[in-house]
């Protein structure tokens, strides 16, 4: 029986926890997750998705904003004598004392093909950069961020219109088997990890609200990639009349520009607004104006009395 402590917080990690919990040769001794926090418009206190899953499987749960600063929790984890820690979108840096607790090592599931996109937002950045392929990596965790030796990888194709939530779903579904296979092979002495090539390292830094602002000086592909890659936060947005308009859905368009200015509306119909970018047209299908709900862009245009030839 392989003894595992699972460290994670968001929904993307739930399938992996449940998969391990249902395996006869895996003993999930406990989960460690972030504290309950207020969320939503009503700021109601909500439990982390991984905690909810743990409770459904009668798995012990521990919560802390910083495991490395929780000596009593560290001692409790040591007493469990786990074979592995498994981290997946945990959101905390682990001290060497914590990393030294498992008999074998701490395995992290990272949502990219390392050494590409080390850091907090690998899923978003691969879409923004227009990559056609990404994947997941299991790695041995070290103190340096996402720099540990690679255990195994699995590739995922990125389609032209794939959004962050869709890629998150794909990663969530692929991760459980890779984590399990990695644990089994290390436990049985069947896996040799490989050092990352430092010459190929790229990073995926966190976003600010300001990173969501876009304009039509971008190429249509750059515009489209930012719209699908900045979901669900900060979301791509345009500034018009002092207010922000979130751009939620776009498609590339083959409509000719005919010397149109950047930002000029080329067409308004039931599909939305076709607008000139730097090199070609973009179809804006769905928007969310400030203080309003999500709507079809043609309805937005009608409400603002926009017409062909206007600059958006």
N, C-alpha and C positions, 0 to 999 in steps of 0.2 A: 504493500500500500504506500503510495506516494503522498506525503503530507505537504499540503500547500496552504499558505496564507495569501489571500487575494486582495490587492490594494488597488482600488479604483473608485470612481465616483459617478460618471455620467452614463446615459442610456447606451452609448456605443459599446460599453463593456459588459452589458447584462447578459447577452447571449453566450459570451465566453464563460462567465461565472456559472450560468445554468448548465452549460455543456460539461464543465469539470465536475459540478456537483452531482451530475447524473452518471458519471463514470464509476464503475465498480472498483477500479484500481486507483482512484484519487480520493483522498480525504481532505476536503476543504475545511480546515480547522477553524478559520475565522476570516472575516473581511475587515479591512481598515478603509475608512472613507472619511470624507469631509463632514463637518457638522451640518445639521439641518439649517436651512436658511430661508428667509422670506423671498418670495418670487411672485411674479405676476402683478397686475394692477392693484389687487387687494393686499399685496405684500403678505400673503398668508405663509406661515412656516411650512416648508415642504421638505420631505425626506429625500436624500439622494436616491436615484433609481437603483443603484447597486445595493443600498441598504434594504430597500423594499424587496428586491429579489432574494437577498440573504434571509430575510424574515420568512419569506414564502418557502424557503428550503430548510428552515430551522437551523441556520448557520449563525454562529456567534458573530456579532458585529461590534466594532470599536470605532469611535469617531474622535478626530482631533484635527485642528487646523495645521498642526505641524508635528508629525510623529517624532522627528528628531529632537523636539523640545518637550517630549512627554516621557520622562524617565520611568514612571510607573507602568506605562503601556509597553515600553521597550522591555522591561523586566518580564511582563506577562507574555510577550511574544517569545522571549528567550526560553521561558518555561515550557512552551509548546514544542520546542525542538523541531521546527519544520524542516523539510528537505529543501523547499523552494519558497521564495516570495515571487508572486507574479504581479507586475504592475501594468496597468492599462489606463491611460488618460487619468492618472492619479492626481497630477497637479501639484506634487510636492517633491522637493529635492531631498534625497535620503543621505543621512550622515554615514560615515564609514562604519560606525558602531551598528547601525541598523542593517547595512549591507552585509555585515559579517554574521548576522544571526542565522540565516539558513545554512544547512549542512552543505548543500551544493552551491547555490548562487541565487541571485535575484534576476529573474527573466522579465524583460520589458517588451511589450508589444508596441512597436512604433508604426505610425500610419504613413510610412513612405518606404521607398527602397533605399535604405541607407547605403552610402553616406550622404545622399541627397536629402535636403530638407530636415536637418536637425532643428529642433526647437518646437515652439508652442502651436504653430498653425500649418503643419505640412499639408493637410487636406486642402485648405484654401489656396495656398501658394501654387500648388501644382496646376490647379485650374486657372488661376490668374495668369500664370506663365504659359498657358496654352499647351501643356504637356499632353501627349496622347496615351501615356502609360504611367501608372504609379503602382503602388502595392503596399504590402505590409512586411515588417521585419521583426523577427524575434532576436533579441540581443542580450548579452550579459551586462547588467547595469554596473557602471562605475561612477565615481563622483563627478566626472566631467560630463556635461549634458549630451546625452545620446551618442556617446563616443565609444561605447563598449564593443566587444567583439561580436560579429554577426553570427547567429546560429542558423536561421533559415529565413527564406523569403518566399513570397507568393505575389505574382503580378496581377494587376487589375487594369483593364483598358478604360480609357476615358473618352466617351463619345463627344461629339461637337456641342451638344446641348446639355450634357450632364451637369447638374448643380451640386453644391456641397452636400445638402441633405441626401441626395441620391448616392453620392460617393460614400458618405458616412454609413448608409445602409449596406452598401456592398462590402465595406470594410468590416462592419459588425458581423456579417454573415460568414465571411471568409476566416476571420480571426480564430474562432474556437478550435478548429482542427489543427491549425498551425501551432497554437500554444500547446495543445495536448501532445502533439507529435514531438515538439521540442522537449517538453518535460520527460516524456518516455525515453527518448533517445539519449538524453544526458544522463538520466537515472541508470540506464542500462549500459552506459559507456560506449554508445554507438554514434556519438556526434562530436565532431571537432569544430570548434568555432574558428572564425577567420577575422583577423584584424581589419578594421576599416582603412581604406586608402585615403589618407588625409589630403592628398592632392585633388580629390574629387568631392570634397565636402562643400555643401551649400547650406544655407540657413533659412528658416521660416519664422521670422520674428512676429511678435504680437502686433495687432492692429490698434489704431486709435479711431475715434469717431471721424476725425478729419480724413482718414484714409479712404473713406467711402465716397468722397466727393469726386465726381467725374464730369467731363464735358465732351464736346464733339470735336475737339482737337485730336482726340485719339483716333487710331484706325478703327474700323468697324469690328475687327476681330478683338482688338484690345478692349473696346467698349463692352462687347459681348462677354468676354472672359471675366471682366471685373464684375459684371452684373451677376453671373452665375457663381463666381468665386468668393464674393463678399457676403454670401448668405450664411446663416441668418443674421449675422451681425458683423460689421456695422451696417450692412446693406449699401449698395451703390445708390447715390442720390444726386440729383441736379438741384441747383439753387435757381429759383425763379420768383421774382417779385418779393424777395426777402424771405421766402419760405422754401423748405426742402421738399422735394418730390422723390420718394424712393422708387427706383426702377427695379421691378421684381422679375420681369420676364422679357426676353428679347430673342430675336432670331436674325441671322444674317440675311440680307436681301440683295437680289440681283437687279433691283430697279436702277436704271441709269441716273447718274447725277445731273447731267446736262448743265455743267458749270454752276450748280447750286452752291450756295455758301454753306460752310460748316454750321450745323444746327438748323438748317432750313428744312421745313416740313415739305416733303415731296408728295405725300398722299395721306388721306384720312379715310379709313373705311372700317368695316366691322372687325377686321383683324387688328386694328390699332393705328399707330402713327409710323409712317416710314420717314426717316430723317437722314439727312446727309451727314456723314462723318468725314474724316480726313481723306479717305480713299474710296469709300463705297458707302452704300446705304445700310441702315440698321432698322429693323422693324421692332418698335417698342410695343409690347402686347399688354402688359399689366403694370400698373403703378399704384402707389399708396401716397396720396398727398398728405402733407402735414395735418395732423388732427383729424384725419378721415380714414375710412376703411379702404381695403384693397378694391380696385376697380379696373375694368377694361379701359384701355387708353383712349378708345373712341368716345366713351362716356366722359372721360376727363376733358377731352378736346371740345366736346359739345358744351360742357359746363363753362369752360373758359373762352368759348367762342373763337377757338383757334381755326385757322384756315390754311389751305395750301399756300406756301410762300412765306408764312410767318417764321420767325426765328424762335426756336424753343429755348 
